[in-house]
Amino acid sequence: MVNFWQTKTLEQMSTQEWERLCDGCAKCCLVKLEDYDTGEIYHTNVSCELLDIESCRCSDYEGRHNIVDDCIKLDRENIHSLAWLPKSCSYRLIAAGEPLPEWHHLITGSGDTLHSYGASLQGRVVSELNVHDDDIEDHIIQWVD
């Protein structure tokens, strides 16, 4: 059986296929800091206020842009320019002609595999609701993809 992600480009995918492609790692939901002099992006272990840190899912996915001003919607136009996405991101992989990782729910049939594999943020982040803005720099980390 040939699957949609093996035969279609990101641009050819329907909205439903695009949404299904997301691996659910939640790494795009991390608070990131930018060095204004160099443009370098620093990841933190602080997640968006809407992220359910146990399930790694947005608690208000449909309304997230109305609540979080700087929430970036990944789409066909910007996916190629977001260098801060992890190397394991399904969108990046498909855009580069690479296969999905073995733990991806479209491969395994289970949304929990990425957690057991350690590919999600489950158990490794704190909500920005619990971190004062002045302390965010103390949460800069180096993720291993």
C-alpha positions as CSV (number, residue, x, y, z in Angstrom):
1,M,0.0,0.0,0.0
2,V,1.3,3.5,-0.9
3,N,0.5,6.2,1.6
4,F,-0.2,9.9,0.9
5,W,3.0,11.1,2.5
6,Q,5.0,8.8,0.1
7,T,3.4,10.1,-3.1
8,K,2.5,13.7,-2.4
9,T,4.5,16.8,-1.7
10,L,3.5,19.1,1.1
11,E,2.0,21.4,-1.4
12,Q,-0.2,18.6,-2.8
13,M,-1.6,17.5,0.5
14,S,-5.1,18.3,1.6
15,T,-5.7,20.2,4.8
16,Q,-6.6,16.9,6.5
17,E,-3.5,15.1,5.3
18,W,-1.4,18.1,6.4
19,E,-2.8,17.9,9.9
20,R,-2.4,14.1,10.1
21,L,1.3,14.5,9.1
22,C,2.1,16.3,12.3
23,D,4.0,13.9,14.6
24,G,2.8,15.5,17.8
25,C,6.3,16.1,19.3
26,A,5.3,19.6,20.4
27,K,8.8,21.0,19.8
28,C,7.3,23.8,17.8
29,C,5.4,24.8,20.9
30,L,8.5,25.7,22.8
31,V,9.3,29.3,23.8
32,K,12.2,30.4,21.7
33,L,14.5,33.4,22.2
34,E,16.3,35.3,19.5
35,D,19.5,37.1,19.8
36,Y,18.7,40.3,18.0
37,D,22.4,41.0,17.1
38,T,23.1,37.6,15.5
39,G,19.6,36.3,14.7
40,E,20.5,33.0,16.4
41,I,17.5,31.1,17.9
42,Y,17.8,29.6,21.4
43,H,15.3,26.9,22.5
44,T,14.1,26.7,26.0
45,N,12.4,23.9,28.0
46,V,9.5,26.3,28.5
47,S,6.3,25.4,26.5
48,C,3.5,27.6,25.3
49,E,0.8,28.2,27.9
50,L,-1.7,26.2,25.8
51,L,0.4,23.1,25.6
52,D,-0.8,20.1,27.6
53,I,2.6,19.0,28.7
54,E,1.4,15.4,29.3
55,S,-0.3,14.7,26.0
56,C,1.9,17.2,24.0
57,R,-1.3,18.6,22.4
58,C,-2.6,22.1,22.3
59,S,-5.4,22.6,24.7
60,D,-7.1,25.1,22.3
61,Y,-5.8,24.2,18.8
62,E,-8.6,25.9,16.9
63,G,-8.4,29.1,18.9
64,R,-4.6,29.2,19.6
65,H,-3.9,32.2,17.3
66,N,-6.5,34.3,19.1
67,I,-4.9,33.5,22.5
68,V,-1.2,33.4,21.8
69,D,0.0,36.4,19.7
70,D,3.2,34.8,18.5
71,C,1.9,31.3,17.7
72,I,3.2,30.5,14.3
73,K,0.9,28.4,12.0
74,L,3.1,26.0,10.1
75,D,1.9,26.0,6.5
76,R,3.1,25.3,2.9
77,E,4.5,28.8,2.5
78,N,6.6,29.0,5.7
79,I,7.6,25.4,6.4
80,H,10.8,25.7,4.3
81,S,12.0,28.9,6.1
82,L,11.6,27.8,9.7
83,A,15.1,26.7,10.5
84,W,14.3,26.2,14.2
85,L,12.1,23.2,13.5
86,P,13.7,20.0,14.7
87,K,15.5,17.8,12.2
88,S,12.9,15.1,13.2
89,C,9.9,17.2,12.2
90,S,7.7,15.3,9.8
91,Y,7.1,18.3,7.7
92,R,10.9,18.9,7.3
93,L,11.5,15.3,6.5
94,I,8.8,15.1,3.8
95,A,9.9,18.4,2.3
96,A,13.4,17.0,2.0
97,G,12.2,13.7,0.5
98,E,13.1,11.7,3.6
99,P,11.0,9.0,5.2
100,L,9.0,9.4,8.4
101,P,10.7,8.2,11.5
102,E,9.9,4.7,12.7
103,W,8.0,6.0,15.7
104,H,5.6,8.2,13.7
105,H,1.9,7.5,14.3
106,L,1.3,7.1,10.6
107,I,3.8,4.2,10.6
108,T,3.0,2.6,13.9
109,G,-0.7,3.2,14.1
110,S,-0.3,4.5,17.7
111,G,-0.1,8.1,18.9
112,D,1.9,7.0,21.9
113,T,4.9,5.5,20.2
114,L,6.6,8.9,19.9
115,H,6.4,9.3,23.7
116,S,7.8,5.9,24.5
117,Y,10.6,6.4,21.9
118,G,11.4,9.7,23.6
119,A,10.7,11.8,20.5
120,S,8.2,14.2,22.2
121,L,8.5,16.7,24.9
122,Q,6.5,14.7,27.3
123,G,8.0,14.9,30.8
124,R,10.7,17.3,29.7
125,V,9.2,20.8,29.8
126,V,7.5,23.3,32.0
127,S,4.6,25.5,31.1
128,E,5.3,29.2,30.6
129,L,2.5,29.7,33.1
130,N,5.0,28.5,35.8
131,V,8.0,30.6,34.6
132,H,8.4,34.3,35.2
133,D,9.4,36.2,32.0
134,D,12.6,37.4,33.6
135,D,13.6,33.8,34.2
136,I,13.1,32.4,30.7
137,E,16.8,32.8,29.8
138,D,17.6,30.4,32.7
139,H,15.7,27.7,30.7
140,I,17.8,27.8,27.5
141,I,18.6,24.2,26.5
142,Q,20.2,22.3,23.7
143,W,17.9,19.7,22.2
144,V,19.2,16.5,20.7
145,D,17.1,15.5,17.6
